[in-house]
Amino acid sequence: MSTLERVRRHLKAHPMALDAALAVGVLASMVAGSFVEPHGENGVTWGVRTPDALSLVLIALGAVALVFRRRAPMTVLALTGTVSLVESVTGDPRAPVAMSAVIALYTVAATTDRPTTWRVGLLTMAVLGGSAMLAGPLPWYAQENLAIFAWTGIGATAGDAVRSRRAFVHAIRERAERAERTREEEARRRVAEERLRIARDLHDVVAHHIALVNVQAGVAAHVMDKRPDQAKEALAHVREASRSALNELRATVGLLRQSGDPEAPTEPAPGLNRLDELVGTFRSAGLHVEVARADHGTALPAAVDLAAYRVIQEALTNVQKHAGTEAKAEVSVVRVGPNIEITVLDNGSGDDEPPTDGGGHGLLGMRERVNALRGTLTTGPRYGGGFRVHAILPVKTRSRAAEDAV
């Protein structure tokens, strides 16, 4: 780090030291200017005039006041303006005490707003310039009197320009920080949504296949001694369900891999085209399921197709777990106008309590999936016993509708 950089940082960390150095420089300039005669025979002449004691005292007071210009800018301006006023009326020859008032006016303009700068600047210009013209020892049109107007105007203008630049830089920095915070919040929101989606997928996969494994394992244990062939068939179903669970878990967890990782999953997400396969796994577990479809080969967006599949999967899993061994389920998929309606009914013949929204994550996950697609989900007991799950999903999502419009 260079010496100049160290000095700059030190002065920035100690502003009063910088103001003291400025006061010393202004004091030296005012003292030197008090010995100069601007209208000599040979132009500007040094040492022709000598300031009196009062002028030197006023110069010293104006310079000392500048040390505190950052702490009390208005007070310093009032003090320097007063000593300048006294000097312009009484001093002969006059010393340039007004220089301290110009610096103080610059500080006020740089630290306040523009209306205040206008009011204070015009008042300072009028008081100092008017008093010098009307009550000073020089003619009203003297160069020194006109210079007071010019320098006070320059001080106010320069201070306002510095304040405007600082405000502009601060606004740019604040806008950049706000944009950075917005990007971070958006990234966190997307991560949370993705985490929730993956959690729903994992729950759907695990709940469905583990329920099947549990049922088939119970059947195998029950008939192991009396009907070993049926037990062997049940164990085969257990093996198939566990293999399917592992494959779907591998595909879901594979979404968490980086794009460059090897062996990334390429199998598409399940949809209604695999409904028969899904229903078959429940039938092999002993659940009687009837399916009715009237969607007329409707092509669904991937998100809607996956949501419909998961709703049916979760609903049948709940039937398997809660409705009992003699339960029967009915699944219907119907295209109704711009929507596709999914209905899963069961007769609720078992003694287990029906699922509720607060009983677990199954219904909550279904509701979140459907709501994310701007659909509706209705769940509840049926009149006369059983449970009903009814989902209405839009055939066209926002992105699909935009593509069709184009």
GUGULUM-559496 format. One record per atom (N, C-alpha, C, CB): z, y, x. Coordinates in steps of 0.1 Angstrom, whole numbers, plus 5000, padded with zeros to 4 digits. Glycine has a CB too. Layout:
// residues N
ZYX;...
//
This chain:
// residues 406
500049885008;500050005000;500050125009;501250004990;499150225006;499050345014;500250435011;497750415010;500350535021;501450625020;501250715007;501550715032;500050755004;499750834992;500150764979;498350874992;499850634979;500250554967;501750544966;499650414968;502450524977;503950514976;504450654971;504450474990;503950764976;504450894972;504150914957;503751004980;503050874953;502650884938;503650814930;501250844936;503850684933;504750604925;506250664925;504750464930;506650714937;507950764938;508050894929;508250804952;507050974929;507151094921;507051064906;505951194925;506350954903;506250914889;507650854884;505150804887;508250784893;509650734890;510650844889;510050624899;510450954896;511451064897;510751194893;512051074911;510551214880;509751334875;510451464879;509651324861;511751474880;512451594883;512151634898;513951584881;511951544907;511551574920;510151634921;511651444929;509251584912;507951634911;507951784906;507051554902;508851804896;508951934890;509552034900;509851934877;510551984908;511152074919;510052104929;512351994926;509252014933;508152044942;507152144937;507451914947;506852124924;505952224917;506652364917;505652174903;507952364914;508652494914;508552564927;510052474909;508752484938;508652544951;507252604954;509052444962;506252524950;504852574952;504552704944;503852464948;505052704931;504852824923;505652944929;505352794908;506852914934;507653024940;506953084952;509052974944;506352994960;505653044972;504453124968;505252924981;503753084958;502553154953;502853284947;501753064943;503953294940;504353424934;504853524944;505453404923;505653474954;506053564965;504953614973;507053484974;503953524976;502753564984;501953664976;501953444988;501853644963;501053734954;501653864953;500853664941;502953874954;503654004952;503354094964;505153984951;502854044975;502554124987;501154164988;503054055000;500354114978;498854144979;498554254970;498054014975;497654344976;497054454968;495654414964;497154594976;495354384952;493954344948;492954454948;493954274935;493354584948;492454694947;492454784960;492754774935;492554724972;492554794984;491154844988;493154714995;491154924998;489854985002;488954875007;490155085014;489454775013;488654665018;488754535009;489054625033;488954564997;489154444987;490554404987;488254334992;490854274987;492254224986;492854245000;492254074982;493954324999;494654355012;496054305012;494754515014;496454245023;497754175024;498754275031;497754045033;499954285025;501054355031;501054505028;501054335045;500254545019;500154695015;501354725007;498854725009;501654644997;502754674988;503954574991;502354664974;505154614987;506354534989;507054524975;507254595000;507354404970;508154394958;509554444959;508154244953;510054494948;511454534949;512354424946;511754654938;513654444947;514654344945;514654274931;516054394948;514454364921;514354304907;513254204906;514254414897;512054244911;510954154911;511254014917;509654214917;511854024929;512153894936;513153814928;512753934950;514153884922;515153804913;514353734902;516253894908;513453814895;512753754884;511853644888;511853864877;511253654900;510453544906;511253424908;509753584919;512453434913;513353324916;513753254903;514553364924;514153334893;514553284880;513353204873;515053394870;512153264874;511053194868;510753054875;509853274868;510853054888;510552934895;511652824893;510452964910;512952864893;514052774891;513952714877;515352844892;513552794867;513452734853;512352624852;513052854843;511352624860;510352524860;510852384864;509152564869;511952384871;512552254874;512852174862;513752264883;513252234851;513652174839;512552174828;514952234834;511352194832;510252214822;510052084813;508952254829;510251964818;510051844811;511251814801;509951724820;512451854805;513551834796;513651924785;514851844805;513352054787;513452154776;512252244777;514752234776;511052204773;509852284775;509852414767;508652204771;510352414755;510452544747;511452634753;510852514733;512552584758;513552674764;513052734777;514852594766;512452654785;511852704798;510752804795;511252584806;509952784784;508952884781;509553014777;507952824770;510653004769;511253124764;511853204776;512353094754;512453134786;513053194797;512053254806;513953094805;510953184810;509953234818;509153344811;508953124823;509053334798;508353444791;509153574791;508053404777;510553554791;511453674791;511353744804;512853634788;511453664815;511453724828;510053794831;511753624839;508953734826;507653784827;507553914820;506553694823;508153924808;508154044800;508854154807;508754014786;510054124812;510854224819;510054274831;512254164823;509454184839;508754224851;507554314848;508354104859;506754274837;505554354834;505954494829;504754274823;507154514823;507454644818;508154734829;508454634807;508954674838;509754744848;509154744862;511154694848;508454644866;508054624880;506954724884;507654484882;507154784895;506054874900;506154884915;506155014893;505354824923;504254744919;504754604913;503254714930;503954544904;504454424898;504154304905;503754414884;505054204904;504854074910;504253974900;506154014917;503553874904;502953784894;503953684888;501753704900;504953734881;505953644875;505353564864;507153724871;504353614858;503653554846;503153414850;502553634841;502953384863;502553254866;503453144862;502353244882;504753164862;505753064858;505653044842;507153114861;505353154835;505153144821;503953064817;505153284814;502853074825;501653004823;501952854825;500553044832;502652814835;502952674838;503852624826;503752654851;504852704822;505652654811;504852644798;506852754808;503952724795;503052714783;502252594784;502152844781;501752564796;500952434798;501852314794;500452424813;503052314799;503952204796;504152184781;505352214803;504452294774;504652294759;503352234753;504952434754;502152284757;500952234750;500752084753;499752314755;501152034765;500951894769;501951804762;501051884784;503051854757;504051764751;504251784736;505351794758;503551874730;503651894716;502351864709;504252034712;502251904696;501051884689;500152004689;501351844674;498951994684;498052104685;498452234677;496652064681;498852214664;499352334657;500452414664;499852294643;501352334670;502452404678;501852474690;503552304682;500952414696;500252484708;499552614704;499252384714;498852604692;498252734688;499252844685;497352704675;500252804677;501252904674;501952964686;502252854664;502452874695;503152924706;502252994716;503852804713;501052944718;500153004727;499753144723;498852924729;499353164710;499053294705;500253394706;498553284691;501453344703;502553424704;502853474718;503853354698;502753374728;502953414742;501953504747;502953284751;500653484743;499553574748;499753714742;498253514743;500153724729;500353854723;501453924728;500453834708;502653854731;503853924735;503653974750;505053834734;503253884759;503053924773;501954024775;502853794781;500753994769;499654084771;499854214764;498354024765;500454214752;500654334744;501654424751;501054314730;502754364756;503854444763;503254504775;505054354766;502454434783;501954484795;500954604793;501154374803;500154594782;499254694779;499954824773;498254654769;500954804765;501554914758;502654974766;502054864745;503454894773;504654944779;504654934794;505954874774;503654884800;503554864815;503154994822;502654754818;503354994835;502955114843;501455134845;503755114856;500755024843;499255034846;498555064833;498754894852;497355114834;496555144822;496255014814;495155204826;496055024801;495954904793;494754824796;495954954778;493754884802;492554814805;492554754820;491354894803;493754764826;493754714840;493554564841;495154744846;493054524852;492654384855;493854294853;492054374868;495054344858;496254254857;496554224842;497354324864;496354324833;496754304819;495754204813;496654444812;494454224816;493454134810;493653984816;492054174813;494153984828;494353844834;495453774827;494753864849;496453844821;497553774814;496953704802;498653874809;496053764794;495353704783;494653574788;494453794776;493853594799;493053484804;493853364808;492153524815;494953384816;495753274822;496553204811;496553334833;497153284802;497853214791;496953124783;498653314783;495753174780;494853094772;494452974780;493553174769;494152984793;493852864801;494952764802;493452914816;496152814803;497352724803;497452644791;498652804806;497352714779;497452644766;496352544764;497452744755;495152584768;493952494766;494052374775;492652574769;494452394788;494552284797;495652184792;494852334811;496752234788;497852144783;497452064771;499052224779;496652134761;496252054750;495151954754;495552154740;494351974763;493351874768;494051754774;492451944778;495151784782;495851674788;496551594777;496851724798;497151654767;497851584757;496851504749;498551684747;495651554746;494651484739;494151354746;493451564735;494051374760;493551254768;494651154768;493251304782;495951194769;497051094769;497051014756;498351164772;496851094745;496851024732;495750934730;496851134720;494550974736;493350884735;493650754743;492150954740;494150764755;494350654763;495450564757;494850694777;496450624751;497550544744;496950474732;498650634740;496050534725;495450474713;494650354717;494650574705;493850374728;493050254733;493850144737;492150304744;494950174745;495850064750;496549994738;496850124759;496950074728;497650014716;496649934708;498250124708;495449974707;494449894700;494149764707;493149974698;494049774720;493849654728;494949554727;493549684743;496249604727;497349524726;497449454712;498649594728;497049544702;497049484688;496049384686;496849604678;494849404692;493749304692;494249174699;492549354698;494949184710;495449064717;496448994709;496049104730;497349064702;498349004693;497648934682;499349104688;496648994676;495948934665;495248814669;494949034659;494648814681;493948684686;494948574688;493248714699;496148614693;497148514696;497648454682;498348564704;497948544673;498348494660;497348414653;498748614651;496048454654;494948364648;494948234655;493648444649;495048234668;495048104675;496248014671;495148124690;497448074670;498647994665;498447944651;499848084666;497848034642;497547984628;496547864628;497048104620;495547874636;494547764636;495147644642;493347804644;496047654652;496647534658;497547474647;497447574670;498347554640;499247504629;498447434618;500047624624;497347494614;496547434604;495947294609;495347524599;495447294621;494947174627;496047064628;494247194640;497247104632;498347014633;498646954620;499547084640;498647044609;498946994596;497946904591;499147114586;496646934594;495546844589;495646704596;494246904592;495946704609;496046574616;497246504611;496146604631;498346574608;499546504603;499246444589;500746604602;498546514581;498146454568;497346324570;497346554559;496346334579;495546214582;496346094587;494446254592;497246124596;498046024602;498945964591;498946074613;499546044582;500345994571;499545904562;500946104563;498345954558;497545874549;497145734555;496245954545;496745734568;496345614574;497545514575;495845634588;498645574580;499845484583;500445434570;500945564591;500645524560;501245484547;500445374540;501345604538;499045394540;498245294533;498245154540;496845344533;498045154553;497845024559;499244954561;497245044573;500245034564;501544974566;502044914552;502645074571;501744984541;502144924528;501444794526;501745024517;500144784529;499344664528;499944554537;497944684531;500244594549;500844494558;502144444553;501044554572;502944534547;504244494542;504144394530;505044614537;503144424521;502944334510;502444204514;501944394500;501444194523;500944074527;501943984535;499644094535;502744054543;503743984551;504743924541;504444074561;505143994531;506043934521;505443814514;506444044510;504143824510;503443714504;503443594514;502043744500;503143614526;503143504536;504443444538;502643554549;505543524538;506843464540;507243384527;507843574542;506743424515;507143364503;506543224501;506843454491;505243214506;504543084503;504343004516;503143124497;505043044527;504742974540;505042824539;505643034550;506042784532;506442644531;505642564521;507942624529;505442624509;504842554498;503242564499;505242604485;502742674502;501242694502;500842754516;500742774491;500742674526;500442734539;499042794540;500542624550;498042744532;496742804532;496742944527;495842714523;497542964516;497643104511;498343194521;498343104497;499343134528;500143214538;499143254549;501343134543;498343154553;497343184564;496443294559;496543064568;495943294547;495043404542;495843534541;494643364528;497043534538;497843664538;497943714552;499243644531;498243624561;498343674575;497043734580;498843564584;495943674576;494643724580;494443864574;493543634575;494943884562;494844024556;495744114564;495244024541;496944064569;497844154577;497044194590;499144074580;496444094596;495744124608;494544224606;495143994614;493844204595;492744304592;493244444589;491944244580;494344454581;494944584578;495444654591;496044564568;496144574599;496644634611;495544684621;497544534619;494444604621;493344644629;492644774624;492244534630;492544774611;492044904605;492945024607;491844884590;494244994607;495145104609;495045154624;496645064607;494945064633;494745104647;493445174649;494844974656;492345134643;491145204645;491145344639;490045124638;491745364628;491845494622;492845584630;492245494607;493845524634;494845604643;494145644656;496045514646;493345554661;492645584674;491645704671;491945464680;490945694660;489945804657;490645934654;489145764645;491845924647;492546054644;493146114656;493646024633;493846034664;494446084676;493446124686;495445984682;492246064686;491246104695;490746254693;490046014693;491046304681;490746444679;491446544688;490946484664;492646494693;493446574702;492946574716;494846524701;491946494719;491446494733;490646614736;490646364735;490546644749;489646744753;488246704752;489946784768;487346804751;485946774749;485346694760;485146904747;485846704772;485246624783;485846494785;485346704795;486846454777;487446324778;486446214775;488746314770;486546094782;485645984779;486045914766;485545884790;485245834761;485445744749;485945824737;486545644753;485345944735;485646024723;485145944711;485046164724;485945954700;485545884688;484245944682;486645894677;483345854678;482045894672;481945844657;480945834680;482945764652;482845714639;483145834629;483845604636;482245854619;482445964609;483745934601;481245974600;484246044595;485446034587;485145954574;485946174584;486045884569;485745804557;485545894545;486945714554;484745844535;484445914523;484245814511;483145994525;483745864500;483645784488;482645664490;483245864477;481845674501;480945564503;481645434508;479845604514;482945454512;483745344516;484845314505;484445374529;484645364493;485545334482;485745184479;485145414469;484645114478;484744974475;485544894486;483244914474;485244934499;486044874510;487544904508;485544924523;487845034505;489245064503;489944994491;489345214500;489244984480;489744914468;489944764472;488844934456;488944714480;489044574483;490344534491;487944534491;490844634500;492044604507;493244594498;492244714518;493244674487;494344674477;494244544469;494344794468;493044514465;492944384457;493344264465;491444374453;493044264478;493444154486;494944144488;492844154500;495644264486;497044274486;497744234473;497544404491;496944204463;497444164450;497544264439;498844114452;496944384442;496944494432;495644484424;497144634439;495744484411;494544474403;494044624401;494844414389;492844644406;492244774406;490944774399;492144834420;490644864390;489344874383;488745014387;489444864368;487545014390;486845134394;485745174385;486345124409;485645294381;484545344373;484045474379;485045374358;482745474382;482145594389;480945644380;481545554403;480945774379;479845844372;479545974379;480245874357;479445964393;479146074401;477646084404;479846074414;476845984399;475445994400;474846024414;474946104390;475445954424;475045974437;475146114443;473645934438;476146184438;476346324443;476646324458;477446394435;475946414465;476146434480;477246534481;474846474487;478346494487;479546584488;479646634502;480846514484;480146764504;480446804517;481446714524;480946954517;481446714537;482346624544;483846644541;482146644559;484246774540;485646794537;486046744523;485946944538;485146774513;485446724499;485446574499;484346784489;484446514505;484346364506;485546304511;483046324514;486046354523;487246304529;488446324520;487446374543;488546444514;489746474505;489746374493;489646614500;488546354487;488546254476;488946114480;487146254470;488546074492;488845944497;490345934499;488145914510;490946034505;492346034509;493246044496;492746154518;492846114486;493546124473;493645984467;492946224463;492545914466;492545784460;493345684469;491045724459;493245694482;493945614491;495445634489;493645634505;495945754489;497345784487;497845744474;497645934490;497045774463;497445734450;497645584448;496445784439;496645504453;496845364452;497945304461;495545294457;498145374472;499345334481;500645354473;499345414494;500745464466;501945494458;502045394447;501945634452;500945354440;501045244430;501545114436;499645224424;501045084448;501444964455;502944964458;500644944467;503445074462;504845084466;505745104454;505045204475;505345174444;506345214433;506145144420;506245364431;504945094417;504645044403;504944904401;503245064400;505244824412;505644684410;504544594413;506244664397;504944464413;503944354416;502944334405;504644234420;503244364393;502344334382;501544464378;503144284370;501544564387;500844684383;499344674383;501244794393;498744754374;497344764374;496944914375;496744704360;495844934383;495445074385;493945094381;495545104400;493645214377;492345244373;491845374381;492245274357;490745364387;490245474395;488845514389;490045424410;488745644386;487545694381;487045814390;487645744366;485745824392;485145934400;484045984391;484645884414;484146104386;483246164376;482746294381;483846174362;481446324380;480846454383;480846534369;479446444389;481546644370;481646734358;481246874362;483146734352;480046904359;479547044362;479547064377;480347144355;480147174382;480247204396;481347134403;480347354398;482047044396;483246984402;483046834402;484547024395;483846764410;483946624409;485446594406;483446554422;485746504396;487046474392;487446334396;487246494377;488646324402;489146204407;490446174399;489546204422;490446054392;491646014384;492045874388;491246024369;493345864391;493945734394;495145714384;494445724409;495045604376;496145574366;496745444369;495545574352;497945424366;498645294367;499445274355;499445284380;499845144352;500545114340;502045124343;500144984335;502445134355;503945154358;504745044353;504345274352;504344914355;505144804350;506344774358;504244684349;506444824370;507544794379;508844874375;507244814393;509844844382;511144904380;511445014389;512244804381;510545034399;510745144409;510545274403;509845124421;511245374409;511045514404;509645564408;512145604410;508945634399;507645694402;507745794413;506945754390;506745814421;506745924431;506846054425;505545904440;507546144433;507646284428;507246374440;509046324424;506946504437;506546594447;507646614458;506246734441;508846594455;509846614465;510346484471;511046674459;509746364467;510146244472;509646204486;509946134463;508646264490;508046234503;506846324506;507546084503;506046284515;504946374520;503646334514;504846364535;503546224506;502246174501;501646274491;502446044494;502346304480;501846394470;501746534476;502746394458;502646574485;502546704491;501246714499;503746734500;500946604507;499746604515;498446614506;499746484523;498546534495;497346544486;497146684480;497546444474;498246744476;498146884470;497646984481;499546924465;498146974493;497647064504;496147044506;498447044517;495746914506;494246894508;493446954497;494046744509;493846934485;493046984474;493147134473;493646924460;494247194475;494347334475;493547404486;495847384476;493447334498;492647394509;491247404505;492847304521;490747324496;489347324491;489147404479;488847184490;490147474474;490147554462;490047464450;488947654463;490647354451;490647264439;492047264433;490247124443;492247174423;493447164416;493947014416;493447214402;495246994416;495746854416;496846854405;496346814430;496846754396;497846734386;498346594387;497246764372;499646584389;500346454390;501546454380;500846434404;501846334375;502946324366;502946194359;503046444357;504046164352;504146034344;503146044332;505646014339;502745924328;501845914316;502745884304;500845794319;502145924293;502845894280;502845744278;502245974268;503945684276;504045534274;504245454286;502745494267;504345524298;504645454310;503545464320;504945314308;503845464333;502845474343;502845614349;501545434338;501845634358;501745754365;500245794366;502345744380;500045924366;498645974366;498446074378;498246044353;497346064385;496946154395;495546204392;497046094410;495446334390;494146384386;493746504396;494146434371;492646494403;492246594412;490846644408;492246544427;490746774409;489446844406;488946914419;489446944394;487846874424;487346924437;486046984435;487346814448;485747104441;484447164439;483447094448;484447314444;482247074442;481246994449;480747084461;480046964440;480647214459;480147304470;481347384475;479047394464;481647374488;482647464494;482047594496;483147404507;482747694502;482247824505;481147824515;483347914510;481347744525;480247734536;479047674530;480747664548;479247564522;478047494516;477247594507;478447374509;478047664499;477347764489;476647864497;478447824480;477147914508;476448014516;475147964522;477348064527;475247834527;474047774532;472947764521;474347634538;473347724509;472347704498;471747844495;472947634486;472547944495;472148084492;471048124501;473248174491;471248094514;470248134524;468948054522;470848104538;
//
